């Protein structure tokens, strides 16, 4: 997870995605330029200090926005997890965390409601402070108005009906309620998000060229975010449609033979690497699973060292090795393979090695399933 732990609030671990380093820098540069145009007599150091406050305040606002989602999700019975603050909302994920369409909609709008409430309070307080006598109070009021306005924009932008924004999740919830299928709403929201993002990116480019302003960069950045995340969501939805309820037991190799830990790899490395043997072999001592060795591990050793290298020297060993059973969903297997850089995982049922599920086997099973799902005459 490319995020940095920040703090804990209301029992939630708050993490900030690393992209915020770039986002805050862009916001600070944009704010400093705007302040310079509005208040040309203000000192450079003061302008940058105010710009830094605005950038930090937007991060705090985004944290509160995500906390709104998390708190309502907790009330809806969704298990607590880390709150990861991304730019303009959560990462594109097709996994439903809510159990009912109504909860999906309520959780989705909760963040924007927090942003609207916070924005209204800050704008009203800032306008009131602007009428006060002391210059410092008036200056603080102007900053409050700016931050409040950004919160209103944050809430409004997130309600656009484009996945992965909150509005896209509202679309998914409504379509889920009407059809009983949350994937229909997801696909529609993802397509709208991609089109809207392309339009926003084009608008940002036009603003950059026509106005020579960093405002266009912010607009284009928002467009790029929508295009990339909605596209990823759409691809994931298509992948999920193929995977369906596929489980390890449907694709695993039950006939694979384990190798003893003391066996030198020259006895099997060539066959594993050229595909004539399983791309991942369990390493066993009697009935006990010790680890797994696959193509990724074998490629690290030059052939002239195969005769002196034993399987136990290269294997990914238990207990750090993930062990799954035949009922494990394929989605979870792919995540484990990706996370640990493995070609396969041992399958253990009732304490006994039942086989191996490999990345190659999963891909082949998905290819055959996709062909079986293809309508006659091609995709429609």
Order of alpha helices (4+ residues) and beta strands (2+ residues): beta-beta-alpha-alpha-beta-alpha-alpha-alpha-alpha-alpha-alpha-alpha-beta-beta-alpha-alpha-beta-alpha-beta-beta-alpha
